């Protein structure tokens, strides 16, 4: 037998709410939650847009200020000593280090020990201090350096001495090589 809903009481809002099915209540709660989420997301998106518009406005103002030119900058003269020091540093940095290294690597035999390299950028001069065991190796090394394209025949022996305190008695010598500029 089926159930009959017979109700003779007068209609009212309480009775109407009582008769609303559960799925309708659930749909209503879900709808309110979706509306609240959409409102929050919209508000956050609006705030992000306002922040980006403010950043864009500041960037446009900076660009406009830079197009107009920098504010008047006071000219401060550089002291001659400071200018000379800067120019000397630039000359040292612009040495043809790769060419010098390649020329020395090609010309230096295993019997020669390079001890020091002292470049002078103004004069295009390289002082080389080295050691070897014999004077023949020293002369052959100077001849090898003279055959290098970078130095040409502009290599000369400055001084040489035998270190008597060392038991191997190595021959220490210093030479000067001028490099050519391309």
Order of alpha helices (4+ residues) and beta strands (2+ residues): alpha-alpha-alpha-alpha-beta-beta-alpha-beta-beta
